[in-house]
Amino acid sequence: MVTDKIKIGDKIELIETDDSWTNLKKGSKGTIYKIEKDQDLIWVNWESGEKLALIIGVDKFKLIRK
């Protein structure tokens, strides 16, 4: 499961989202601050200042290795 591979504090990069209300684009980066396994949500503080959850299995992202 995806949530077993990520943790709070991990940096991620957005690949794709279906959310038409966000200004986030491919390549946007942020830090995970909350994971809701029961809702399949990963909450991210984006570098743009936006706070938006990604939906596991719908939105696409990758973990940024340090």
LINCOR-V456100 format. One line per field, one symbol per residue. phi: phi as a letter, one per 40 degrees, with the letter a starting at -180 (. if undefined). Layout:
phi->???
This chain:
phi->.dcccbadhccbbcbaacccccccbdgcbabcbabbdcbfbbcbccdcgcbaccccgbcbabcccc
